Amino acid sequence: QVQLVESGGDLVQPGGSLRLSCVLSGFTADQWSISWFRQVPGREREGVSCRYKNGDVYYADSVKGRFTMSSDRAENTVYLQLDQLESGDTARYFCGVEMLTPIPGRCLLRDDRYDLWGPGTQVTVSS
C-alpha cells in the first residue's frame, strides 16, 4: 500500500529548529518526486521544497537557506530540517508524492502535481 506519514512537528520558539520526517511505504524516493508543502487554515497550500527522484532538491524562496530537505534510503524516509524558524513558518506541514504524471527532469512546487498526501504534522513557532 502506497502511503506517506509525517511526524516531528512541535511548538518551538522563534529562531529554533525542528526536523520533520516523512516515512514512505510501498515506494521509494528514487521512484518518484517527493514534496513538502505547508498550509495555514483559510489559505492555500504553499510549496516548501521538492526532491526529484535523482536527488535534486528545489526550495521556495521563503525558506531557501533555512530549510534543508534530505532522504535516507535505508529508512525509506524523507526529512525536512527547519532552522531559524519564524512565526510565519507556523503551519501544518504535508509531504506528497508525484506518481501518476511525473514531469521528466525536475519536480515543481505546485500542489496539483502531487497525487497522494500524508495526514500532516503541525509546526507552531511562538514565544
C-alpha angles and dihedrals in degrees: 000000000000113000144139127213124192128204141160102076117140147146109282136171122248110278092028132119140234136179117218121200130206113193113204123212127188095012142038135237088247090067104052142008117273124203141190118217132171134207137194117201111271094019135091122263110269124213115238106171142332136201121213115216092257090060100260111141128204127195137200112247090242092065103028110128093016105060127052126195119203141157139219114209095194092053093038086225135132119210137202115201110202116199133171089022119201132196088253089065091068107120145105109279122215134185120213138186128220104218114143106050108012119186112232117241104016147015127248132219094233116118093213088067093066122080105188131034137189122235092260136233126246121240117189121183111195141132 
